[in-house]
């Protein structure tokens, strides 16, 4: 998002996030906090793996829609960039 140049006349660039992404992030933060309190070492790879697992679980718990499936692909692509 930082490297995006807006089209002429556009003043705001935003990215739509699904509610599934928000739920995943909240659950991931709880998990990370618990791990840190226990003194466990967390790497970027471990956190990304857990994020994908949480997201997959949430996706399985909700009814699949075309929006969610697109979000799943988006999440997988974005998580590889981190």
MOBEL-V474020 format. One record per backbone hydrogen bond with DSSP energy under -0.5 kcal/mol. CO is the residue of the C=O (numbers start at 1). NH is the residue of the N-H. Records with the same first field share a line. If there is no record, write none. Layout:
CO = NH / NH
This chain:
1 = 4
4 = 6
7 = 10
12 = 14
18 = 22
19 = 23
20 = 24
21 = 25
22 = 26
23 = 27
24 = 28
25 = 29
26 = 30
27 = 31
28 = 32
29 = 33
30 = 34
31 = 35
32 = 36
33 = 37
34 = 38
35 = 39 / 40
36 = 39
43 = 47
44 = 48
45 = 49
46 = 50
47 = 51
48 = 52
49 = 53
50 = 54
51 = 55
52 = 56
53 = 57
54 = 58
55 = 59
56 = 60
57 = 61
58 = 62
65 = 69
66 = 70
67 = 71
68 = 72
69 = 73
70 = 74
71 = 75
72 = 76
73 = 77
74 = 78
75 = 79
76 = 80
77 = 81
78 = 81 / 82
